[in-house]
Amino acid sequence: MARSPWAPGASGLAGAAQALDAVISGGRSADVALGAFDASADRAAVRAITLGTIRWYLRLAPAVESLLARASEVSPPVGALLAVAAHQVEYSRNAPEATVHAAVDAARILKSERATGFVNAVLRRFVRERAQLFARIDQGEPARTAHPRWLVERLHSAWPNECAAMLAANNAHPPMTLRLDLSRTSASQYLDQLSAAGIEASAAQWLDSVITLNQPLSVSALPGFSQGLVSVQDAGAQLAPRLLDMRPEMRVLDACAAPGGKTGHLLERAPPGVTVTAVDIDAARVARIDENLKRLGRTATLVVADVSKPESFWDGRPFDRILVDAACSSTGVIRRHPDIKLLRRPGDVTQLAAGQLAILKAAAGMLAPGGRLVYCTCSVLPEENEAVVERLLAAVPVMRLARMPPAADLAPGGKDRTPGVQLLPGADAGTDGFYYACLEKTTTGA
């Protein structure tokens, strides 16, 4: 094998800088940016460095920028390289001197040869002065916790007693949580399979379908994954079938269904004769639903349509149960998608809430009298959750709140809201942040 001309780790730093630049300058999601490295030998390193840097970017960037005479004159790729190298110095076990050396070679890989001296000088200053830099930067909570100020303010307003724990949870590495197909296996049976494969894991005590791995691993290493015995899904997302309360022969609509995790779960837990229609506005995302269902060995009617415009796909036959897992700010899943902290803007929340309400109104029109609708988001912001439900109830008199279990019965640490139930990231159950509300349709408008 030919010896690399670069210092160890240089190509990983260069790739991470490219991915980070795609997020910061190009506005791409981390998943899209990292997809360019799927075939790279440095894929794992690039992913770890990129996500780590994104997670702490709002703390790292002010520290690095304070060392620059004219930050605006630094090219985006070089600025991204400085950030990923600073992350490795501050948050990895690598020797700082080795990281600086690798970053200089990474500048060459990025075809920024003229910036090598600059990169070397800035990073050596960062290594020497970072304790003093962070002592000053960390005086402000947004920078100390690497969250945008607008989000910190909204979390303090909505969750004054829980905000600090939520910010810390958002910066933690998420667990790898599995969902079992309980029609084919049980927690004890699957734990035995994992143990036989040398994989350490534990079952949740509060939800029978949940297994959490001690260490994340490739799905290809999971027994029965390719056969659909198990799927990757956060425990908080696994409550929908229980709340939907499906009965035999019912017609079920999964609105905003992509990528199909909840669709598959509904089918796994469906009583005999239940049919599921899964709708999403994006054809490529509907194709992902199809792929997921084929792996699970399940069947649903898949539709590419805007669910807020029922006339484009609905045949007029009411649905007995509807799940609306609406597009939202995703502020409950930041620990899995730290780029949300960089890409989301405060004005997005108002626009998303308007879209959520439009979908709920359309869903209410497709719901049978006496039928049940479950509304859920992966947001922790009341503007998207209980406020949207209240607006629906005010606008559609035939809809009313339906009975649902108390929050503590759904998940440890769950919060009862008016209306609905909120799970907070990293609370007692260890889930992501999710909101659930149950509604039903009357015939009188009472």
C-alpha positions as CSV (number, residue, x, y, z in Angstrom):
1,M,0.0,0.0,0.0
2,A,1.4,3.4,-1.0
3,R,2.2,5.7,2.0
4,S,0.0,8.8,2.2
5,P,1.9,12.0,1.6
6,W,-0.2,13.7,4.2
7,A,0.0,13.8,8.0
8,P,-2.2,11.2,9.8
9,G,-5.8,12.6,10.0
10,A,-5.3,15.3,7.4
11,S,-7.7,13.8,4.9
12,G,-10.4,13.4,7.6
13,L,-10.0,17.0,8.6
14,A,-10.2,18.2,5.0
15,G,-13.4,16.1,4.4
16,A,-15.0,17.4,7.6
17,A,-14.1,21.0,6.6
18,Q,-15.8,20.4,3.2
19,A,-18.9,19.0,4.9
20,L,-19.1,21.8,7.5
21,D,-18.7,24.4,4.8
22,A,-21.6,22.8,2.9
23,V,-23.8,23.3,6.1
24,I,-22.5,26.7,7.1
25,S,-22.2,28.4,3.7
26,G,-24.4,26.2,1.6
27,G,-27.3,25.7,4.0
28,R,-27.4,22.0,3.4
29,S,-28.4,19.5,6.1
30,A,-25.6,17.5,7.7
31,D,-27.0,14.3,6.2
32,V,-26.8,15.7,2.7
33,A,-23.3,17.2,3.3
34,L,-22.0,13.9,4.7
35,G,-23.6,11.9,1.9
36,A,-20.8,13.0,-0.4
37,F,-18.4,10.9,1.7
38,D,-20.4,7.6,1.8
39,A,-17.8,5.9,-0.4
40,S,-14.8,7.5,1.2
41,A,-12.3,5.5,3.3
42,D,-12.4,8.4,5.8
43,R,-16.2,8.3,6.1
44,A,-16.3,7.5,9.8
45,A,-13.8,10.1,10.7
46,V,-15.4,12.8,8.5
47,R,-18.8,12.1,10.1
48,A,-17.5,12.1,13.7
49,I,-15.5,15.3,13.2
50,T,-18.2,17.1,11.3
51,L,-21.1,16.3,13.7
52,G,-18.9,17.1,16.7
53,T,-17.9,20.4,15.2
54,I,-21.5,21.3,14.3
55,R,-22.6,20.3,17.8
56,W,-20.1,22.8,19.3
57,Y,-19.8,25.3,16.5
58,L,-21.5,28.2,18.2
59,R,-18.9,27.9,21.0
60,L,-15.9,27.2,18.8
61,A,-16.5,29.9,16.1
62,P,-16.3,32.9,18.5
63,A,-13.1,31.5,20.0
64,V,-11.5,31.1,16.5
65,E,-12.8,34.3,15.2
66,S,-11.4,36.3,18.1
67,L,-7.9,35.2,16.8
68,L,-8.5,36.6,13.3
69,A,-7.7,40.2,12.4
70,R,-10.3,40.2,9.6
71,A,-12.6,37.2,9.9
72,S,-14.5,38.3,6.8
73,E,-11.5,37.9,4.6
74,V,-11.0,34.2,5.5
75,S,-12.4,32.0,2.8
76,P,-15.3,29.7,3.9
77,P,-13.3,26.5,3.3
78,V,-10.4,27.7,5.4
79,G,-12.7,29.0,8.1
80,A,-14.4,25.6,8.2
81,L,-11.0,24.0,8.5
82,L,-10.1,26.1,11.4
83,A,-13.3,25.2,13.2
84,V,-13.0,21.4,12.7
85,A,-9.3,21.6,13.8
86,A,-10.3,23.6,16.9
87,H,-12.9,21.0,17.7
88,Q,-10.3,18.3,17.5
89,V,-8.0,20.2,19.8
90,E,-10.7,21.0,22.3
91,Y,-12.9,17.9,22.3
92,S,-10.8,14.9,21.0
93,R,-8.0,12.9,22.6
94,N,-5.6,13.7,19.8
95,A,-2.4,15.6,20.7
96,P,-3.0,19.2,19.8
97,E,0.3,19.5,18.0
98,A,-0.6,16.6,15.8
99,T,-4.0,18.2,15.0
100,V,-2.3,21.4,14.0
101,H,0.2,19.5,11.7
102,A,-2.7,17.6,10.1
103,A,-4.7,20.8,9.6
104,V,-1.8,22.4,7.6
105,D,-1.8,19.4,5.3
106,A,-5.6,19.5,5.1
107,A,-5.3,23.0,3.8
108,R,-3.1,21.6,1.0
109,I,-5.7,18.9,0.3
110,L,-8.3,21.7,0.0
111,K,-6.0,23.4,-2.5
112,S,-5.4,26.3,-0.1
113,E,-1.6,26.1,-0.2
114,R,-1.2,29.8,0.4
115,A,-3.2,29.5,3.7
116,T,-1.0,26.9,5.3
117,G,1.1,29.4,7.3
118,F,-2.0,31.2,8.3
119,V,-3.7,28.0,9.5
120,N,-0.6,27.0,11.4
121,A,-0.3,30.3,13.2
122,V,-4.0,30.6,14.1
123,L,-4.3,27.1,15.5
124,R,-1.0,27.4,17.5
125,R,-2.4,30.5,19.1
126,F,-5.7,28.6,19.7
127,V,-3.8,25.8,21.4
128,R,-2.0,28.2,23.7
129,E,-4.8,30.6,24.5
130,R,-8.0,28.4,24.4
131,A,-8.4,28.3,28.2
132,Q,-8.6,32.1,28.4
133,L,-10.7,32.3,25.2
134,F,-13.3,30.0,26.5
135,A,-13.3,31.5,30.0
136,R,-14.5,34.7,28.4
137,I,-16.9,33.1,25.8
138,D,-18.5,30.8,28.4
139,Q,-19.8,33.7,30.4
140,G,-22.8,33.8,28.0
141,E,-25.2,30.8,28.1
142,P,-25.8,30.6,24.3
143,A,-22.1,30.4,23.5
144,R,-21.3,28.2,26.5
145,T,-24.0,25.7,25.5
146,A,-23.5,26.2,21.7
147,H,-27.1,27.1,21.0
148,P,-28.5,30.1,19.1
149,R,-29.6,32.9,21.4
150,W,-33.2,32.9,20.1
151,L,-33.6,29.2,20.9
152,V,-32.1,29.5,24.4
153,E,-34.6,32.4,25.1
154,R,-37.6,30.4,23.9
155,L,-36.6,27.3,25.9
156,H,-36.2,29.4,29.0
157,S,-39.6,30.9,28.4
158,A,-41.3,27.6,27.8
159,W,-39.3,25.4,30.2
160,P,-37.7,27.6,32.9
161,N,-37.0,24.7,35.3
162,E,-35.9,22.2,32.6
163,C,-34.0,24.5,30.2
164,A,-30.5,23.8,31.5
165,A,-31.0,20.0,31.4
166,M,-32.4,20.3,27.9
167,L,-29.5,22.3,26.6
168,A,-27.1,19.7,28.1
169,A,-29.1,16.8,26.6
170,N,-29.0,18.4,23.2
171,N,-25.2,18.3,23.3
172,A,-25.0,14.7,24.4
173,H,-24.5,11.8,22.0
174,P,-27.8,10.0,21.5
175,P,-28.4,6.4,22.3
176,M,-29.0,3.9,19.5
177,T,-32.5,2.7,20.2
178,L,-34.3,-0.2,18.4
179,R,-38.0,-1.0,17.8
180,L,-38.9,-4.7,17.9
181,D,-41.6,-6.2,15.7
182,L,-43.5,-7.7,18.7
183,S,-45.6,-9.8,16.3
184,R,-42.4,-11.8,15.6
185,T,-40.2,-11.6,18.7
186,S,-40.0,-10.3,22.3
187,A,-37.5,-8.2,24.2
188,S,-36.1,-11.2,26.1
189,Q,-35.8,-13.2,22.9
190,Y,-34.1,-10.5,21.0
191,L,-31.7,-9.7,23.9
192,D,-30.7,-13.4,23.7
193,Q,-29.9,-13.0,20.0
194,L,-27.9,-9.8,20.7
195,S,-26.0,-11.5,23.5
196,A,-25.1,-14.5,21.2
197,A,-23.7,-11.9,18.7
198,G,-21.6,-10.3,21.4
199,I,-23.8,-7.1,21.4
200,E,-24.6,-5.6,24.8
201,A,-28.0,-4.0,25.2
202,S,-30.9,-3.5,27.6
203,A,-34.7,-3.4,27.4
204,A,-36.8,-0.4,28.4
205,Q,-38.9,-1.1,31.5
206,W,-41.7,1.3,30.3
207,L,-42.2,0.2,26.7
208,D,-42.1,-3.4,25.5
209,S,-40.8,-2.7,22.0
210,V,-37.7,-0.8,23.0
211,I,-34.1,-2.1,23.1
212,T,-31.2,0.3,23.7
213,L,-27.7,-0.7,22.6
214,N,-24.7,0.0,24.9
215,Q,-22.7,1.1,21.9
216,P,-24.0,2.2,18.4
217,L,-23.2,-0.1,15.5
218,S,-24.0,-0.6,11.9
219,V,-27.5,-1.9,11.3
220,S,-25.9,-4.7,9.2
221,A,-24.6,-6.1,12.4
222,L,-28.0,-6.4,14.0
223,P,-29.6,-9.9,14.0
224,G,-32.7,-9.9,11.9
225,F,-32.4,-6.4,10.6
226,S,-32.5,-7.2,6.9
227,Q,-35.5,-9.5,7.7
228,G,-37.4,-6.7,9.4
229,L,-37.3,-8.1,12.9
230,V,-36.0,-4.9,14.2
231,S,-35.7,-1.2,13.2
232,V,-33.9,1.8,14.5
233,Q,-36.3,4.3,16.1
234,D,-36.2,6.5,19.2
235,A,-38.3,5.3,22.1
236,G,-40.3,8.5,22.1
237,A,-41.4,7.9,18.6
238,Q,-42.8,4.5,19.4
239,L,-45.9,5.8,21.3
240,A,-48.0,6.5,18.3
241,P,-49.7,3.1,17.8
242,R,-50.7,3.0,21.5
243,L,-52.3,6.4,21.3
244,L,-54.0,5.7,17.9
245,D,-55.9,2.8,19.5
246,M,-56.5,0.9,16.2
247,R,-59.4,-1.6,16.0
248,P,-60.0,-4.4,13.5
249,E,-61.0,-3.5,10.0
250,M,-60.2,0.2,10.4
251,R,-59.0,2.5,7.7
252,V,-55.9,4.4,8.9
253,L,-54.2,7.4,7.4
254,D,-50.5,8.2,8.1
255,A,-50.1,11.7,7.0
256,C,-46.6,13.2,6.4
257,A,-45.5,9.6,6.6
258,A,-41.9,9.6,5.2
259,P,-39.5,8.0,5.8
260,G,-41.9,5.4,7.1
261,G,-40.8,4.5,10.6
262,K,-44.1,5.1,12.1
263,T,-45.9,3.6,9.1
264,G,-44.1,0.4,9.6
265,H,-44.8,0.4,13.4
266,L,-48.5,1.0,12.8
267,L,-48.6,-2.0,10.5
268,E,-46.6,-4.2,13.0
269,R,-49.2,-3.4,15.7
270,A,-52.3,-3.3,13.6
271,P,-55.2,-5.6,14.4
272,P,-56.6,-7.9,11.7
273,G,-58.2,-6.2,8.7
274,V,-56.6,-2.7,9.2
275,T,-55.5,-0.9,6.1
276,V,-53.0,1.9,6.1
277,T,-52.6,4.7,3.6
278,A,-49.3,6.6,3.8
279,V,-49.0,10.0,2.3
280,D,-46.1,12.3,1.8
281,I,-45.5,15.3,-0.5
282,D,-42.1,14.2,-1.8
283,A,-41.8,11.3,-4.3
284,A,-38.2,10.5,-3.2
285,R,-39.3,10.3,0.4
286,V,-42.3,8.1,-0.5
287,A,-39.8,5.8,-2.2
288,R,-38.0,5.5,1.1
289,I,-41.3,4.4,2.8
290,D,-41.6,1.7,0.1
291,E,-38.0,0.5,0.8
292,N,-38.6,0.4,4.5
293,L,-41.9,-1.5,4.2
294,K,-40.4,-4.0,1.9
295,R,-37.7,-4.7,4.5
296,L,-40.4,-5.1,7.1
297,G,-42.5,-7.3,4.9
298,R,-45.5,-5.0,5.3
299,T,-47.9,-3.4,2.8
300,A,-49.6,0.0,2.7
301,T,-51.1,2.2,0.1
302,L,-48.5,4.8,-0.7
303,V,-49.5,8.2,-2.1
304,V,-47.4,11.2,-3.3
305,A,-49.6,14.2,-2.4
306,D,-49.9,17.3,-0.3
307,V,-52.0,16.1,2.6
308,S,-53.2,19.6,3.2
309,K,-55.1,19.4,-0.1
310,P,-57.2,16.2,0.2
311,E,-58.9,16.8,-3.1
312,S,-55.6,15.8,-4.8
313,F,-55.8,12.2,-3.5
314,W,-58.7,11.4,-1.2
315,D,-61.6,9.3,-2.5
316,G,-64.1,10.7,0.1
317,R,-64.2,7.6,2.3
318,P,-63.5,8.7,5.9
319,F,-60.6,7.3,7.8
320,D,-61.2,5.9,11.3
321,R,-57.8,6.8,12.6
322,I,-55.3,9.5,11.4
323,L,-51.7,10.1,12.5
324,V,-50.3,13.5,11.8
325,D,-46.6,13.5,12.4
326,A,-46.1,17.0,11.1
327,A,-43.0,18.7,9.8
328,C,-41.7,20.9,12.6
329,S,-38.7,22.8,14.0
330,S,-37.2,19.5,15.1
331,T,-36.0,21.2,18.3
332,G,-36.6,17.9,20.2
333,V,-34.1,15.9,18.1
334,I,-31.1,18.3,18.2
335,R,-28.9,15.7,19.8
336,R,-29.4,13.5,16.7
337,H,-29.3,16.4,14.2
338,P,-27.1,19.2,15.7
339,D,-27.2,21.1,12.4
340,I,-30.7,22.2,13.5
341,K,-28.9,24.7,15.7
342,L,-27.3,26.3,12.7
343,L,-29.9,26.0,10.1
344,R,-33.2,26.8,11.9
345,R,-34.3,30.4,12.2
346,P,-36.8,31.9,14.6
347,G,-39.1,32.9,11.8
348,D,-39.3,29.3,10.7
349,V,-41.4,28.3,13.7
350,T,-44.3,30.6,12.8
351,Q,-44.3,29.3,9.2
352,L,-44.1,25.7,10.4
353,A,-47.0,26.2,12.8
354,A,-49.2,27.5,10.0
355,G,-48.4,24.5,7.9
356,Q,-49.1,22.2,10.8
357,L,-52.5,23.8,11.4
358,A,-53.4,23.5,7.6
359,I,-52.6,19.8,7.7
360,L,-54.6,19.2,10.9
361,K,-57.7,21.0,9.4
362,A,-57.4,18.9,6.3
363,A,-57.0,15.7,8.4
364,A,-60.1,16.6,10.4
365,G,-62.1,16.8,7.2
366,M,-61.0,13.3,6.3
367,L,-61.8,11.8,9.8
368,A,-64.9,9.7,10.4
369,P,-67.3,10.8,13.1
370,G,-66.2,9.2,16.3
371,G,-62.7,8.7,14.8
372,R,-59.4,9.5,16.5
373,L,-56.6,11.8,15.3
374,V,-53.1,11.7,16.9
375,Y,-51.0,14.8,16.4
376,C,-47.3,14.6,17.1
377,T,-44.2,16.6,16.5
378,C,-40.5,16.3,17.4
379,S,-40.6,19.9,18.7
380,V,-40.4,21.2,22.3
381,L,-41.8,24.6,21.4
382,P,-45.4,25.3,22.6
383,E,-46.0,27.4,19.5
384,E,-46.0,24.2,17.4
385,N,-47.6,21.9,19.9
386,E,-50.4,22.9,22.3
387,A,-50.9,26.3,20.6
388,V,-51.5,24.6,17.2
389,V,-54.0,22.1,18.8
390,E,-55.8,25.0,20.5
391,R,-56.1,26.8,17.2
392,L,-57.5,23.7,15.5
393,L,-60.1,23.3,18.2
394,A,-61.1,26.9,17.8
395,A,-61.4,26.7,14.1
396,V,-63.0,23.2,13.7
397,P,-65.9,22.9,16.2
398,V,-66.5,19.2,15.5
399,M,-63.1,18.4,16.9
400,R,-62.4,18.0,20.6
401,L,-59.7,16.6,22.9
402,A,-59.8,12.8,23.3
403,R,-58.8,11.0,26.4
404,M,-55.2,10.0,26.6
405,P,-53.0,8.5,29.3
406,P,-51.3,10.8,31.8
407,A,-47.8,11.8,30.8
408,A,-46.1,9.7,33.5
409,D,-47.9,6.6,32.3
410,L,-46.7,7.1,28.7
411,A,-43.0,7.7,29.6
412,P,-41.0,8.4,32.7
413,G,-40.5,12.2,33.0
414,G,-43.2,13.0,30.6
415,K,-45.0,16.4,31.1
416,D,-48.7,16.9,31.1
417,R,-49.6,19.9,29.0
418,T,-52.9,21.7,28.3
419,P,-53.5,20.0,25.9
420,G,-51.4,17.0,25.2
421,V,-48.2,15.4,26.6
422,Q,-44.6,16.5,26.1
423,L,-41.5,14.3,26.3
424,L,-38.3,16.3,26.8
425,P,-34.9,15.3,25.4
426,G,-32.7,13.4,27.9
427,A,-35.4,13.3,30.6
428,D,-36.0,10.2,32.8
429,A,-37.0,8.0,29.8
430,G,-33.9,9.0,27.8
431,T,-36.0,9.8,24.7
432,D,-35.8,12.6,22.2
433,G,-38.2,15.4,22.6
434,F,-41.7,14.6,21.3
435,Y,-45.2,16.1,21.7
436,Y,-48.5,14.1,21.4
437,A,-52.1,15.1,21.5
438,C,-55.2,13.0,20.9
439,L,-58.3,14.4,19.3
440,E,-61.7,13.0,18.2
441,K,-64.4,14.0,15.9
442,T,-67.9,14.5,17.2
443,T,-71.1,14.8,15.1
444,T,-72.6,17.8,17.0
445,G,-69.7,20.3,17.4
446,A,-70.3,20.2,21.1
